[in-house]
Amino acid sequence: MTTHPVSADEHPDPSAIRWFHSFKMPDGTVFDGVKPLDIQLEEADLIFSGDLIGKSVLDIGAWDGFFSYEAERRGAGRVLATDHFCWSGPGWGNRDGFDFIHRARDSQVESLDIDVLDLSPEALGTFDVVLFLGVLYHVKDPYSCLEAAARMCSDHLIIETVTALPLEPLPAMRLYKPGELGGDPTNFWAPNLPALEVMLENFGFTSVEFLASPASPKHPLTRSRIATMRGSNGETHRTIIHARR
Ligand SMILES: C[S@@+](CC[C@H](N)C(=O)[O-])C[C@H]1O[C@@H](n2cnc3c(N)ncnc32)[C@H](O)[C@@H]1O
């Protein structure tokens, strides 16, 4: 596992990095990524609502590592950031941003270039807290990938995902045509909340809590029941899910 990534002279100028996450550095410099900093900070407060002190955290699909570094900042004992698609796979990103922040913060966050389905508790152990944020709708086989994330978790799995079919009471997932969801051809499936509940129960979680993401101000969870019933079943929202063993 990499604890210190690449040497300083291999690091590009931060202005040359294509940032996905946004960061505000201690000197006030802001790196503006695709994901707005205010949404990241609001999400972090909902994701890390519990006590992280001394806990082990696995961040699956960490990309530039905002949530890995945030877990470290909030007192996690050990953080392992993993990715593959956007570090060395076919995604448009790379790990320059992750490595830049690692060096700038003199971080102890560990990293491993590995795909979700290759994560193994036998090889890596299990983690108190597993983050599976913004990944589920990108994978072709969401059931197996969620199961792989769950296997790595001894206590608390936190998912952030696009959810669909808000009016469908049966557990279901919607499949999108290439580019149909958010104009991104790497988006495939979005489950509804009952489907997430069934999957998480199947994977051994006894408590499942759904929260509206700050990125979805019109989420059905924040609306009255009557307003929700008038909504379209074609709507998608972003949801944060806390699942506990
Ligand atoms: C939208 S980003 C989310 C980054 C971060 N976890 C967050 O929530 O801000 C999607 C992440 O999923 C990872 N990923 C893993 N498997 C993927 C796949 N098959 N297709 C697209 N992205 C994938 C990407 O590498 C990327 O880091």
The ligand as a MOL file (V3000), in Angstrom:
LIG
                    3D

  0  0  0     0  0            999 V3000
M  V30 BEGIN CTAB
M  V30 COUNTS 27 29 0 0 0
M  V30 BEGIN ATOM
M  V30 1 C -18.4910 10.5450 -9.1770 0
M  V30 2 S -16.9180 9.9720 -8.6880 0 CHG=1
M  V30 3 C -17.1240 9.9550 -6.9250 0
M  V30 4 C -15.8710 10.3730 -6.1960 0
M  V30 5 C -16.0420 10.4750 -4.6710 0
M  V30 6 N -16.2140 9.1770 -4.0730 0
M  V30 7 C -17.1970 11.3770 -4.3180 0
M  V30 8 O -18.2490 10.9060 -3.9060 0
M  V30 9 O -17.0600 12.5960 -4.4640 0 CHG=-1
M  V30 10 C -17.0220 8.2910 -9.1570 0
M  V30 11 C -15.8990 7.4170 -8.6580 0
M  V30 12 O -16.2350 6.0590 -8.9370 0
M  V30 13 C -15.0800 5.4160 -9.4420 0
M  V30 14 N -15.4900 4.2500 -10.2540 0
M  V30 15 C -15.2740 2.9800 -9.9310 0
M  V30 16 N -15.7250 2.1380 -10.8610 0
M  V30 17 C -16.2230 2.8920 -11.8340 0
M  V30 18 C -16.8120 2.6050 -13.0810 0
M  V30 19 N -16.9800 1.3420 -13.4820 0
M  V30 20 N -17.2270 3.6140 -13.7980 0
M  V30 21 C -17.0570 4.8900 -13.3730 0
M  V30 22 N -16.5030 5.2300 -12.1870 0
M  V30 23 C -16.0800 4.2290 -11.4420 0
M  V30 24 C -14.3390 6.4620 -10.2270 0
M  V30 25 O -12.9890 6.1370 -10.3950 0
M  V30 26 C -14.5660 7.6820 -9.3530 0
M  V30 27 O -13.5740 7.8210 -8.3840 0
M  V30 END ATOM
M  V30 BEGIN BOND
M  V30 1 1 1 2
M  V30 2 1 2 3
M  V30 3 1 2 10
M  V30 4 1 3 4
M  V30 5 1 4 5
M  V30 6 1 5 6
M  V30 7 1 5 7
M  V30 8 2 7 8
M  V30 9 1 7 9
M  V30 10 1 10 11
M  V30 11 1 11 12
M  V30 12 1 11 26
M  V30 13 1 12 13
M  V30 14 1 13 14
M  V30 15 1 13 24
M  V30 16 1 14 15
M  V30 17 1 14 23
M  V30 18 2 15 16
M  V30 19 1 16 17
M  V30 20 1 17 18
M  V30 21 2 17 23
M  V30 22 1 18 19
M  V30 23 2 18 20
M  V30 24 1 20 21
M  V30 25 2 21 22
M  V30 26 1 22 23
M  V30 27 1 24 25
M  V30 28 1 24 26
M  V30 29 1 26 27
M  V30 END BOND
M  V30 END CTAB
M  END
